[in-house]
């Protein structure tokens, strides 16, 4: 049987690879593969608002069921920052710069508790919206450890895995990650609502 096609409102290649691994029952197609390469402006104040903006934009533009996610790192000692600004924390959009700034802002801080949050939105062209959230707990390391994953993975020590996401293989990370947990919850909803 052919896989059901699912449009993903993301141009982030690392994120797309991860979602393809998490949702193997679907043929994931990034919105930029539909012909137009444009950026979706994320102006929301919450993960849900940003995920909704992305999914709604693509679903309405192409008339196709669309999945999006917005996720980020929330550090307790920084009042939940970088939060929705995780990808652009240092203002450059560069993972290394973001990690460097985060470690600098936590110099001398003892309580380094943090969590990754992922909010998914599945948006149907008729306006129906489904949403699920996943979280994973951990803390911020003093320095980067490992080269796997992307974003803040090298500085995030996972309580579930007892090591940094940077030292985890994709399968290990996906089993406990915020994105893995959110996608796990929304997969059945997507399946029920996608026509073959």
C-alpha positions in Angstrom: 0.0 0.0 0.0 1.3 3.5 -0.9 2.1 5.7 2.1 -0.2 8.6 2.8 1.3 12.0 1.8 1.7 14.5 4.7 2.8 18.0 4.1 5.2 19.4 6.7 5.3 23.2 7.3 9.1 23.2 7.8 12.1 23.9 5.8 14.5 22.7 8.5 16.3 19.7 7.0 17.4 18.3 10.4 13.9 18.6 11.8 12.4 17.0 8.6 14.8 14.0 8.9 13.8 13.5 12.5 10.1 13.7 11.7 10.5 11.2 8.8 12.1 8.8 11.3 9.3 9.4 13.8 6.4 9.0 11.3 7.6 6.3 9.0 4.0 5.4 8.0 3.7 8.7 6.0 5.4 10.1 3.0 6.6 13.4 4.5 6.9 16.3 2.0 8.3 19.6 3.0 6.3 22.6 1.9 9.3 24.0 -0.1 9.1 20.9 -2.2 5.7 22.1 -3.5 7.3 24.6 -5.7 7.7 27.9 -3.8 10.6 28.7 -1.5 9.4 31.2 1.0 9.8 31.7 4.8 6.9 31.7 7.1 7.1 34.5 9.7 6.8 33.1 13.2 5.2 36.0 15.2 3.5 33.9 17.9 4.2 34.3 21.6 3.8 30.6 22.4 4.9 27.3 20.7 1.3 26.6 19.9 0.8 30.0 18.2 3.9 29.6 16.0 2.9 26.0 15.1 -0.6 27.1 14.2 0.7 30.0 12.0 2.9 27.6 10.1 0.3 24.9 9.6 -2.5 27.3 8.7 -0.3 29.2 6.2 0.5 26.1 4.2 -2.8 24.3 4.5 -4.7 27.3 3.3 -2.2 28.1 0.5 -2.2 24.6 -1.0 -5.5 23.2 0.2 -3.7 20.2 1.8 -3.6 18.7 5.3 -0.5 20.0 6.9 1.6 19.2 10.0 3.8 21.6 11.8 5.7 21.8 15.0 7.3 24.5 17.0 9.7 23.6 19.7 12.4 25.0 21.9 14.4 24.9 25.0 13.1 26.3 28.3 15.7 27.0 31.0 14.4 27.5 34.5 17.1 29.9 35.7 16.5 32.1 32.6 12.8 32.4 33.3 11.9 29.9 30.5 14.3 31.5 27.9 15.2 31.0 25.1 11.7 29.4 24.7 10.0 30.4 21.4 13.1 32.3 20.4 15.3 29.2 20.7 16.3 29.1 17.0 17.2 32.8 16.9 18.4 33.2 20.5 21.8 34.7 19.5 20.3 36.6 16.6 22.3 34.8 14.0 20.2 31.6 13.4 23.4 29.6 14.0 23.3 26.7 16.4 26.9 27.2 17.7 26.2 30.9 18.5 23.0 30.0 20.3 24.8 27.3 22.4 27.7 29.7 23.2 25.3 32.4 24.3 23.3 30.0 26.5 26.4 28.7 28.2 27.6 32.3 28.8 24.3 33.3 30.3 24.5 30.3 32.7 28.0 30.9 33.9 28.1 30.4 37.7 24.5 29.2 37.8 24.0 26.1 39.9 20.4 25.2 39.1 20.7 24.3 35.4 17.3 22.5 35.1 15.8 22.7 31.6 13.2 21.1 29.4 12.6 20.8 25.7 9.0 21.5 24.6 7.4 20.6 21.3 3.9 21.6 20.2 2.5 20.0 17.0 -0.5 21.2 15.0 -2.2 19.2 12.3 -4.4 21.5 10.2 -7.0 20.4 7.7 -8.1 22.5 4.8 -11.7 22.6 6.3 -10.3 24.5 9.3 -10.2 21.5 11.7 -7.2 21.8 14.1 -5.6 19.0 16.2 -2.7 19.7 18.6 -0.5 17.7 20.9 2.5 18.6 23.1 5.5 16.7 24.2 8.2 17.5 26.8 11.5 16.0 28.0 13.4 17.0 31.2 17.0 17.5 31.7 19.7 20.1 32.5 22.2 22.3 30.7 25.8 21.0 30.8 28.8 23.2 31.4 30.1 22.5 27.9 29.0 20.8 24.7 29.1 17.0 24.7 28.7 15.0 21.5 28.2 15.9 17.9 24.8 14.2 17.1 21.5 15.9 16.6 21.2 19.6 16.1 20.3 22.8 17.9 20.9 22.6 21.7 21.4 18.8 21.7 25.1 18.9 22.6 24.4 21.1 25.8 21.3 19.3 26.9 21.8 16.4 29.4 18.7 14.1 29.2 17.5 12.6 32.5 15.9 9.8 30.6 19.1 8.8 28.7 21.6 9.8 31.3 23.7 11.5 28.6 23.5 14.5 26.3 21.3 14.4 23.2 24.6 15.2 21.4 25.9 11.8 22.5 22.7 9.9 21.7 21.9 8.2 18.4 18.8 9.2 16.6 16.8 6.2 17.8 17.7 6.9 21.5 16.8 10.5 21.2 13.6 9.9 19.3 12.4 7.5 22.0 12.4 10.1 24.8 12.5 13.5 23.0 9.9 16.2 23.2 9.3 15.9 19.4 9.1 12.1 19.7 6.5 12.3 22.4 4.4 14.9 20.6 4.6 13.1 17.2 3.7 9.8 18.9 0.5 11.3 20.3 -0.6 13.0 17.0 0.3 10.1 14.6 -3.0 8.3 15.1 -5.0 11.5 14.6 -3.2 12.2 11.3 -3.8 8.7 10.1 -7.5 8.9 10.8 -7.9 12.2 8.9 -5.7 11.6 5.9 -7.3 10.1 2.8 -5.2 7.5 0.9 
